[in-house]
Amino acid sequence: VLERVLRHLPEWQELYEQEGVEELTYGEVTVNIHDILDGLDELPPRQREAIELLCLRNMRECDAAALMLPGSTWASPVGGYKRTGLRKLAQRFNEVEAAMA
């Protein structure tokens, strides 16, 4: 769900700016735009960059690797940065949700 939310974050930001929509619901999961943006800001730079390139800009890993790791022939570190960043975001949201309960 989190990756799906991130892939549509630019559209959601526009919707938030124009109509004030702060929360989206996917199935049984409700996500607040401020939690997403705050969570992204808290990630280490490489994880944030990988999520931005792979999720927000919908780049292929090999293209993102060319930007993040010039001269490298391996794309897998970029995918690893993304997966680690997504895990940290999910953990953060679970903690926020538990604190609100």
Buried (B, 14 or more C-beta within 10 A) or exposed (E): EBBEBBBBBEEBBEBBEEEEEEEBEEEEEEBEBEBBEEBBEEBEEBBBBBBBBBBBEEBEBEBBBBEBBEEEEEBEBBBBBBBBBBEBBBEBBEEBEEEEE
